[in-house]
Amino acid sequence: MSTTGRPIKCARQALDTPQDALRWLLDRLDRIAAQADPPQAHPIRGWIDDPGQHSTVLRALVAGEDVAVSLSPDGDALHHVLTLQQPANRNED
């Protein structure tokens, strides 16, 4: 369970653990990379393959923080921001 005891909001899904949220994030990034041209996909794949990035996301989620991953592999031509939100930070009671 997340440290807040509530699900982590990932797009329209609510996931129970930081690990589930990271898996969601990696899956979304993999889908984006699969649809991008190779030069655009390369930095996205680099993020996917970087355990340090994964650890940073997990630490933030465990601490109850929101996470935003912003990737602009081709300057302004392609820009993606994926967010993982802790409902407790959003006053959704």
Helices and strands as residue ranges (DSSP letters): E 8-10, E 13-15, H 18-35, H 38-48, H 51-62, E 67-71, E 80-85, G 87-90
